[in-house]
C-alpha cells in the first residue's frame, strides 16, 4: 500500500457523510477502486459517479452495519469486481443523545454502527486482505470536543483504539497495518482538506509494526 493507491481496492463505510464523501472523491483522484457500502443508496450512487469522474472505479452495495452478513457481501463484491481488497476505511458514525434521555433506540443504533458494525467489517475484510498479502485498516472521524460530549461516542473511540492497537500485533506477519485519523472539529471545517491525512494514512507505512499510526489534522 505504501506510496500509491492507484489500482488498489478500498472498502469505505461512512462515505455519505461530508468527510466521508471528500475522502471517497480523493480516493478516486488517486486512481483507487472504491467499494462503497451504506444505507443512503442514492447518495452513494452519486459518489460512485464522482469517483469515476475523478479517474477511479467504484461499486455501491446497500449495507446495514448491524447485520453481520452485509459487510461480508460488500467484501465479496469488491473481490469479485476488482480482484481483491487492500484496505478498509471506516468513517461510519452514529451519535446518541445523553444518557438522561433514556433513548434506548438511539443508543442501540449508535452501538450497532460504531461498535458492532466496525467489528463486522473487520471480520469480513481481514481475511481478504491477508489473501492479498497485506493491507491497511484506517479509522477516521472528528474528535468529540463539544460542550456535551457523546458518552457512547467516547466509548466507541476507546474501543476502536484498543482494537487498532491489538491488530498489528496479531496480524503483523500478514502485513496488516493500522492507522487512526483524528480530525479536529475546528481545523477540519473543510472536508476536502481533511481528506488529505486520510489518504496519507492509507498510503504511508506505520512507524512501528506493533503500534497503530495516529494522524492528526
KEKE-3310 file (N, C-alpha, C; in steps of 0.2 Angstrom, whole numbers, plus 5000, padded with zeros to 4 digits):
npx = (5004:5011:5014:5007:4990:4984:4975:4973:4961:4949:4938:4925:4916:4904:4904:4894:4894:4899:4913:4917:4913:4921:4934:4931:4930:4943:4950:4946:4953:4966:4966:4961:4951:4935:4925:4909:4899:4883:4868:4862:4858:4855:4864:4876:4877:4878:4891:4898:4898:4905:4918:4922:4922:4933:4943:4945:4938:4922:4910:4894:4885:4871:4872:4869:4875:4872:4869:4877:4880:4880:4892:4901:4895:4899:4913:4914:4909:4918:4930:4926:4923:4935:4945:4951:4955:4962:4962:4953:4943:4935:4923:4911:4898:4887:4879:4873:4860:4861:4864:4853:4842:4837:4835:4833:4833:4840:4853:4855:4856:4868:4877:4876:4881:4894:4901:4898:4896:4909:4917:4911:4914:4928:4930:4925:4934:4947:4952:4951:4961:4972:4974:4978:4990:4993:4988:4978:4970:4960:4954:4944:4938:4929:4935:4927:4924:4915:4904:4895:4900:4897:4894:4893:4900:4913:4916:4916:4926:4937:4936:4939:4952:4958:4956:4963:4976:4979:4978:4989:4999:4993:4992:5004:5013:5006:5006:4996:4992:4988:4979:4974:4964:4963:4952:4952:4938:4938:4949:4946:4936:4934:4930:4937:4950:4952:4952:4965:4975:4968:4970:4984:4986:4981:4991:5004:5017:5016:5024:5029:5028:5021:5012:4998:4997:4995:4986:4984:4974)
npy = (4994:5006:5022:5023:5023:5019:5008:5000:4993:4999:4998:5007:5013:5024:5034:5043:5054:5071:5072:5059:5058:5067:5061:5049:5054:5059:5047:5042:5052:5047:5036:5024:5009:5009:5002:5005:5006:5007:5014:5025:5024:5032:5043:5037:5032:5043:5047:5036:5039:5051:5047:5039:5049:5056:5048:5035:5019:5012:5004:5001:4995:4991:4992:4987:4990:4984:4971:4956:4949:4959:4968:4957:4954:4965:4965:4953:4957:4967:4959:4951:4960:4968:4960:4959:4964:4978:4988:4994:5007:5015:5026:5027:5033:5035:5045:5048:5053:5061:5051:5054:5055:5043:5036:5022:5016:5025:5023:5010:5010:5018:5009:4999:5003:5010:5001:4986:4986:4990:4979:4969:4973:4972:4958:4953:4960:4957:4944:4944:4954:4948:4937:4945:4948:4957:4973:4989:4995:5008:5020:5034:5050:5064:5072:5072:5086:5094:5104:5096:5081:5066:5052:5038:5039:5042:5031:5022:5027:5024:5010:5006:5011:5003:4991:4994:4995:4982:4974:4976:4968:4955:4953:4956:4948:4945:4957:4966:4983:4997:5012:5028:5042:5057:5070:5087:5097:5110:5114:5105:5110:5111:5099:5094:5097:5090:5077:5074:5070:5057:5050:5050:5042:5030:5027:5029:5020:5013:5019:5009:4991:4986:4996:5006:5019:5036:5050:5067:5080)
npz = (5000:5002:4996:4984:4979:4967:4957:4969:4980:4990:5004:5009:5022:5028:5019:5014:5022:5024:5027:5024:5010:5004:5006:4999:4986:4985:4985:4972:4964:4967:4959:4964:4967:4973:4985:4990:5004:5012:5019:5013:4998:4986:4988:4989:4976:4968:4973:4968:4954:4954:4959:4948:4938:4943:4940:4946:4950:4955:4966:4972:4986:4996:5013:5029:5044:5056:5053:5051:5040:5030:5028:5024:5012:5005:5004:4997:4985:4981:4980:4969:4959:4958:4960:4973:4990:4997:5008:5022:5025:5038:5042:5047:5058:5071:5081:5098:5110:5126:5141:5150:5143:5141:5129:5122:5109:5101:5107:5104:5090:5089:5095:5086:5074:5077:5085:5084:5070:5066:5070:5063:5050:5051:5053:5041:5031:5034:5032:5017:5015:5020:5010:5000:5003:5013:5020:5024:5038:5042:5053:5054:5060:5067:5081:5097:5104:5109:5120:5126:5126:5118:5126:5122:5110:5114:5121:5110:5103:5112:5112:5098:5097:5106:5099:5087:5092:5095:5083:5074:5081:5081:5068:5061:5054:5043:5036:5039:5043:5054:5056:5063:5061:5067:5067:5070:5076:5074:5065:5054:5046:5032:5022:5011:5013:5024:5019:5015:5026:5028:5016:5016:5027:5022:5013:5018:5026:5043:5058:5067:5068:5079:5084:5081:5068:5071:5064:5065:5062)
capx = (5000:5015:5016:5002:4983:4982:4974:4971:4954:4947:4931:4923:4910:4903:4906:4889:4895:4903:4920:4917:4912:4928:4939:4930:4932:4951:4952:4945:4959:4972:4965:4959:4945:4931:4919:4905:4893:4879:4861:4859:4860:4856:4869:4882:4877:4881:4898:4901:4899:4911:4924:4924:4924:4940:4948:4945:4932:4918:4904:4890:4881:4867:4875:4866:4880:4870:4868:4884:4882:4881:4899:4904:4893:4902:4919:4913:4908:4924:4934:4923:4924:4941:4951:4954:4954:4968:4961:4946:4942:4929:4921:4904:4897:4881:4879:4867:4858:4864:4861:4847:4836:4834:4833:4836:4833:4846:4859:4856:4859:4875:4881:4876:4886:4900:4905:4896:4897:4916:4919:4909:4918:4935:4929:4924:4939:4954:4954:4953:4967:4978:4975:4981:4997:4993:4983:4978:4964:4961:4948:4944:4932:4930:4936:4922:4927:4910:4902:4892:4902:4893:4897:4894:4905:4919:4917:4917:4933:4941:4936:4942:4959:4961:4957:4969:4982:4980:4978:4996:5002:4991:4992:5010:5016:5002:5006:4991:4994:4983:4980:4968:4965:4959:4951:4950:4932:4939:4953:4943:4929:4934:4931:4941:4957:4953:4954:4972:4978:4965:4973:4991:4986:4981:4997:5011:5018:5016:5031:5031:5023:5017:5008:4995:4999:4989:4987:4980:4973)
capy = (5000:5012:5026:5024:5019:5018:5001:4997:4992:5002:4997:5013:5014:5031:5038:5048:5060:5076:5070:5053:5059:5070:5056:5045:5058:5059:5040:5042:5055:5043:5030:5018:5006:5010:4998:5009:5002:5011:5014:5030:5022:5037:5047:5033:5031:5049:5047:5032:5043:5056:5043:5038:5056:5058:5043:5029:5014:5011:5000:5003:4990:4993:4989:4989:4988:4980:4965:4954:4947:4964:4969:4952:4954:4970:4962:4948:4961:4970:4954:4948:4965:4971:4955:4958:4970:4981:4992:4996:5014:5015:5033:5027:5036:5036:5049:5046:5058:5060:5046:5055:5055:5036:5034:5016:5015:5029:5020:5004:5012:5020:5004:4994:5006:5011:4995:4980:4987:4990:4973:4965:4975:4969:4951:4952:4962:4955:4938:4946:4957:4943:4934:4950:4949:4963:4979:4994:4997:5015:5023:5042:5054:5071:5072:5074:5091:5099:5106:5090:5075:5060:5046:5032:5040:5042:5024:5019:5029:5020:5003:5006:5012:4996:4986:4996:4993:4974:4971:4975:4963:4949:4952:4959:4943:4945:4963:4971:4989:5000:5019:5032:5049:5061:5077:5092:5100:5117:5114:5101:5113:5110:5092:5092:5097:5084:5071:5073:5065:5051:5047:5049:5036:5024:5026:5029:5014:5015:5019:5003:4986:4985:5001:5010:5026:5041:5056:5072:5086)
capz = (5000:5003:4991:4979:4979:4960:4956:4975:4982:4997:5006:5013:5026:5030:5013:5013:5027:5021:5027:5020:5003:5002:5006:4993:4980:4985:4983:4965:4961:4967:4955:4968:4966:4979:4987:4995:5007:5017:5018:5008:4991:4981:4989:4987:4969:4966:4974:4963:4948:4956:4959:4941:4935:4945:4937:4949:4949:4961:4966:4978:4989:5002:5019:5036:5048:5062:5050:5051:5033:5025:5026:5021:5005:5001:5003:4991:4979:4980:4977:4963:4954:4957:4961:4979:4994:5000:5013:5025:5028:5042:5044:5049:5065:5073:5088:5103:5115:5133:5145:5154:5138:5141:5122:5121:5102:5099:5110:5101:5084:5090:5096:5080:5069:5079:5088:5080:5063:5065:5071:5057:5044:5052:5052:5033:5027:5036:5028:5010:5014:5021:5004:4996:5006:5017:5019:5029:5042:5044:5056:5053:5062:5070:5088:5100:5108:5111:5127:5129:5123:5117:5130:5118:5105:5118:5122:5104:5101:5116:5110:5092:5098:5108:5093:5082:5095:5095:5077:5072:5085:5079:5060:5058:5049:5037:5033:5041:5047:5056:5057:5065:5059:5072:5064:5075:5073:5072:5059:5049:5043:5025:5021:5006:5016:5029:5016:5014:5031:5027:5010:5018:5032:5018:5009:5021:5031:5050:5061:5070:5067:5085:5086:5075:5067:5073:5060:5067:5057)
cpx = (5004:5016:5011:4995:4981:4981:4972:4964:4953:4940:4930:4916:4909:4904:4900:4890:4899:4911:4921:4917:4918:4933:4938:4932:4940:4953:4952:4951:4965:4972:4964:4952:4941:4925:4915:4900:4890:4872:4858:4861:4860:4862:4876:4883:4880:4889:4902:4903:4905:4918:4926:4926:4931:4945:4949:4939:4929:4913:4900:4885:4877:4870:4871:4871:4878:4869:4875:4885:4883:4888:4902:4902:4897:4909:4919:4913:4914:4929:4932:4924:4931:4947:4954:4952:4960:4968:4954:4947:4935:4928:4914:4903:4890:4881:4873:4866:4861:4860:4854:4841:4833:4831:4836:4837:4839:4853:4860:4859:4866:4879:4882:4881:4893:4905:4904:4898:4905:4919:4917:4913:4925:4935:4928:4931:4946:4956:4955:4959:4973:4979:4978:4989:4998:4988:4983:4971:4964:4954:4948:4938:4934:4930:4930:4924:4921:4909:4899:4894:4897:4896:4898:4899:4912:4921:4919:4924:4938:4942:4940:4949:4962:4962:4963:4976:4984:4981:4985:5000:5000:4992:4999:5013:5012:5002:5000:4993:4988:4984:4974:4970:4960:4958:4948:4944:4933:4944:4950:4937:4929:4935:4936:4948:4958:4954:4961:4976:4975:4969:4980:4991:4985:4987:5003:5011:5018:5023:5033:5025:5019:5013:5004:4998:4993:4991:4982:4980:4968)
cpy = (5006:5015:5028:5020:5017:5010:4997:4997:4994:5001:5003:5012:5021:5036:5044:5054:5065:5074:5063:5054:5063:5065:5051:5048:5058:5052:5040:5046:5052:5037:5024:5015:5006:5006:5002:5005:5007:5010:5019:5029:5027:5041:5044:5032:5037:5049:5042:5035:5048:5053:5041:5044:5058:5053:5037:5025:5013:5006:5002:4997:4992:4989:4992:4986:4984:4972:4962:4952:4953:4966:4964:4952:4960:4968:4957:4952:4964:4965:4952:4954:4968:4966:4955:4964:4972:4985:4993:5003:5015:5022:5033:5030:5038:5039:5047:5052:5056:5054:5047:5055:5048:5034:5028:5014:5019:5026:5014:5005:5014:5014:4999:4997:5007:5006:4989:4981:4987:4983:4968:4967:4972:4961:4949:4954:4959:4949:4939:4950:4953:4939:4938:4951:4955:4968:4984:4994:5004:5017:5031:5045:5060:5069:5075:5079:5096:5100:5100:5084:5069:5054:5040:5033:5040:5034:5020:5020:5024:5012:5002:5007:5006:4991:4987:4994:4986:4971:4970:4969:4956:4947:4954:4954:4943:4952:4968:4977:4993:5008:5022:5039:5053:5068:5081:5096:5107:5118:5111:5104:5112:5103:5090:5092:5091:5077:5069:5069:5058:5047:5045:5042:5029:5022:5025:5023:5017:5015:5013:4998:4984:4990:5004:5017:5031:5048:5061:5078:5091)
cpz = (5000:4996:4985:4981:4972:4959:4963:4976:4989:4998:5011:5016:5029:5025:5012:5017:5023:5021:5023:5013:5000:5002:5000:4987:4979:4983:4975:4962:4962:4963:4958:4965:4973:4980:4992:4998:5012:5015:5014:5001:4986:4982:4987:4979:4965:4967:4969:4956:4949:4956:4952:4937:4937:4943:4941:4947:4955:4960:4972:4980:4995:5008:5025:5041:5054:5059:5048:5043:5028:5023:5023:5013:5001:5000:4997:4985:4976:4977:4970:4957:4953:4959:4968:4984:4998:5006:5016:5028:5031:5045:5046:5056:5066:5081:5092:5107:5122:5136:5148:5150:5139:5134:5120:5113:5099:5101:5106:5094:5084:5091:5090:5075:5072:5082:5084:5073:5061:5065:5065:5051:5045:5050:5044:5029:5028:5032:5020:5010:5015:5014:4999:4998:5011:5016:5025:5032:5045:5047:5056:5056:5066:5078:5092:5106:5110:5118:5130:5125:5123:5121:5126:5113:5108:5119:5116:5102:5105:5114:5103:5093:5101:5103:5088:5085:5095:5088:5074:5075:5082:5072:5057:5053:5043:5033:5034:5045:5048:5057:5060:5063:5063:5069:5069:5072:5071:5066:5053:5046:5036:5024:5016:5009:5021:5026:5015:5019:5030:5022:5012:5023:5028:5014:5012:5026:5038:5053:5065:5069:5073:5087:5080:5074:5068:5068:5063:5062:5060)
residu = (UNK:UNK:UNK:UNK:UNK:UNK:UNK:UNK:UNK:UNK:UNK:UNK:UNK:UNK:UNK:UNK:UNK:UNK:UNK:UNK:UNK:UNK:UNK:UNK:UNK:UNK:UNK:UNK:UNK:UNK:UNK:UNK:UNK:UNK:UNK:UNK:UNK:UNK:UNK:UNK:UNK:UNK:UNK:UNK:UNK:UNK:UNK:UNK:UNK:UNK:UNK:UNK:UNK:UNK:UNK:UNK:UNK:UNK:UNK:UNK:UNK:UNK:UNK:UNK:UNK:UNK:UNK:UNK:UNK:UNK:UNK:UNK:UNK:UNK:UNK:UNK:UNK:UNK:UNK:UNK:UNK:UNK:UNK:UNK:UNK:UNK:UNK:UNK:UNK:UNK:UNK:UNK:UNK:UNK:UNK:UNK:UNK:UNK:UNK:UNK:UNK:UNK:UNK:UNK:UNK:UNK:UNK:UNK:UNK:UNK:UNK:UNK:UNK:UNK:UNK:UNK:UNK:UNK:UNK:UNK:UNK:UNK:UNK:UNK:UNK:UNK:UNK:UNK:UNK:UNK:UNK:UNK:UNK:UNK:UNK:UNK:UNK:UNK:UNK:UNK:UNK:UNK:UNK:UNK:UNK:UNK:UNK:UNK:UNK:UNK:UNK:UNK:UNK:UNK:UNK:UNK:UNK:UNK:UNK:UNK:UNK:UNK:UNK:UNK:UNK:UNK:UNK:UNK:UNK:UNK:UNK:UNK:UNK:UNK:UNK:UNK:UNK:UNK:UNK:UNK:UNK:UNK:UNK:UNK:UNK:UNK:UNK:UNK:UNK:UNK:UNK:UNK:UNK:UNK:UNK:UNK:UNK:UNK:UNK:UNK:UNK:UNK:UNK:UNK:UNK:UNK:UNK:UNK:UNK:UNK:UNK:UNK:UNK:UNK:UNK:UNK:UNK)
# end
